[in-house]
């Protein structure tokens, strides 16, 4: 069985001149690099939502297929770094791999905070493939309301 990648943009264009040459070159490179990807682990970046509220920052990281032991959190100089590795579980010798769209390998995401934070009070919860990291702001960074006096 041979799977062929279909690209709707290229398949609509006429096969003439420079367009035909470009398609051939792209096909050659796609075949070469797709073969390499199946033999070596890829680098990937999990998706992150970074939210700031009045007194805290909250990061929600999508980590499907990982356990909490696969993830590492570090805070240094107001930079939070989330790193880990997603390992491929199938044994390639026993099966024929026809299509592999999931990405495996190590990842590293770093986020610098613009406000001072309480590093010792960082809370991280991991459930159902989602890592939620709550980073409280330091007292000096929290917004303060100032009363206006009338004379």
Phi and psi in degrees as a GROMACS rama.xvg file:
@    title "Ramachandran Plot"
@    xaxis  label "Phi"
@    yaxis  label "Psi"
@TYPE xy
-119.413  125.581  UNK-2
-98.841  134.471  UNK-3
-118.302  129.924  UNK-4
-73.6004  129.516  UNK-5
-101.844  126.28  UNK-6
-115.203  109.371  UNK-7
-64.1628  -28.1007  UNK-8
-71.7442  -42.5916  UNK-9
-73.1761  -35.1372  UNK-10
-71.6629  -18.0373  UNK-11
-87.3862  -22.076  UNK-12
-79.0531  146.836  UNK-13
-68.9897  147.605  UNK-14
-90.5588  78.4442  UNK-15
-142.358  145.749  UNK-16
58.8864  -132.395  UNK-17
-64.3356  -31.9501  UNK-18
-61.8865  -41.2585  UNK-19
-66.4423  -40.8836  UNK-20
-64.3816  -44.7207  UNK-21
-60.4675  -40.7418  UNK-22
-64.3693  -41.2792  UNK-23
-62.861  -45.1909  UNK-24
-62.6355  -44.67  UNK-25
-61.0683  -41.8306  UNK-26
-62.3291  -42.8886  UNK-27
-62.2133  -46.7818  UNK-28
-66.0764  -40.5365  UNK-29
-60.5416  -45.0056  UNK-30
-63.0052  -42.1  UNK-31
-65.091  -49.8879  UNK-32
-73.7412  -30.2278  UNK-33
-64.8775  -36.659  UNK-34
-65.3194  -40.3085  UNK-35
-65.3474  -39.2634  UNK-36
-62.8954  -35.674  UNK-37
-72.8669  -19.4298  UNK-38
-96.4611  -20.9803  UNK-39
-128.227  147.588  UNK-40
-66.6849  144.632  UNK-41
-96.6544  162.802  UNK-42
-100.115  138.348  UNK-43
-138.809  163.163  UNK-44
-127.857  119.133  UNK-45
-68.5195  151.733  UNK-46
-78.4201  143.767  UNK-47
-134.692  138.047  UNK-48
-105.463  127.181  UNK-49
-119.027  112.74  UNK-50
-120.764  138.369  UNK-51
-113.969  128.424  UNK-52
-115.53  -174.401  UNK-53
-54.7013  -42.8861  UNK-54
-122.121  9.43554  UNK-55
-159.247  166.083  UNK-56
-112.506  147.578  UNK-57
-136.412  127.99  UNK-58
-114.08  130.048  UNK-59
-116.025  121.101  UNK-60
-116.677  128.355  UNK-61
-83.9467  117.733  UNK-62
-131.737  64.9918  UNK-63
-65.4117  137.651  UNK-64
81.8874  4.0762  UNK-65
-109.052  156.759  UNK-66
-106.063  167.436  UNK-67
-62.9919  -26.7564  UNK-68
-72.8954  -14.8184  UNK-69
-86.1286  -4.91984  UNK-70
-119.96  142.312  UNK-71
-127.968  134.969  UNK-72
-115.579  134.908  UNK-73
-137.068  142.391  UNK-74
-125.815  121.845  UNK-75
-149.304  127.171  UNK-76
53.4906  46.9664  UNK-77
60.0236  25.0145  UNK-78
-120.086  119.119  UNK-79
-94.7932  125.838  UNK-80
-117.268  128.531  UNK-81
-113.813  123.716  UNK-82
-139.794  164.904  UNK-83
170.596  -168.197  UNK-84
-147.912  137.381  UNK-85
-108.372  115.924  UNK-86
-95.673  143.812  UNK-87
-78.9416  134.698  UNK-88
-100.506  -15.0138  UNK-89
-83.3835  146.772  UNK-90
-93.9357  114.009  UNK-91
-67.5367  -22.5024  UNK-92
-74.2402  -27.3754  UNK-93
-91.8161  -14.85  UNK-94
-134.085  158.492  UNK-95
-94.8953  121.337  UNK-96
-90.5783  112.625  UNK-97
-94.4789  -33.2167  UNK-98
-151.559  131.404  UNK-99
-134.727  101.687  UNK-100
-101.322  -17.1305  UNK-101
-75.0624  147.618  UNK-102
-107.129  139.208  UNK-103
-125.969  163.292  UNK-104
127.677  -171.952  UNK-105
-89.1686  158.295  UNK-106
-141.443  159.803  UNK-107
-155.986  120.903  UNK-108
-124.549  134.319  UNK-109
-125.167  142.339  UNK-110
-133.78  125.825  UNK-111
-99.2226  133.942  UNK-112
-92.6652  137.481  UNK-113
-85.3662  -18.0984  UNK-114
-111.387  158.967  UNK-115
-70.0964  140.947  UNK-116
-126.241  162.144  UNK-117
-93.7661  90.6611  UNK-118
-61.9457  -33.3558  UNK-119
-74.1835  -13.7996  UNK-120
-104.541  13.4681  UNK-121
-66.4323  135.321  UNK-122
-120.347  134.456  UNK-123
-128.786  128.693  UNK-124
-122.627  135.398  UNK-125
-124.055  122.412  UNK-126
-156.27  134.333  UNK-127
52.4078  41.5343  UNK-128
78.677  7.20027  UNK-129
-116.211  129.086  UNK-130
-104.573  121.541  UNK-131
-113.247  117.249  UNK-132
-111.717  122.124  UNK-133
-107.628  123.001  UNK-134
-118.266  105.999  UNK-135
-73.2609  144.206  UNK-136
-75.6592  151.872  UNK-137
-71.3943  156.919  UNK-138
-55.7501  -38.9053  UNK-139
-68.9103  -21.9749  UNK-140
-91.5028  -16.2662  UNK-141
-70.8989  142.857  UNK-142
-66.0377  139.026  UNK-143
-117.056  139.259  UNK-144
-94.7211  133.174  UNK-145
-109.117  127.181  UNK-146
-73.8288  139.383  UNK-147
-100.02  125.696  UNK-148
-96.8799  143.745  UNK-149
-105.826  129.399  UNK-150
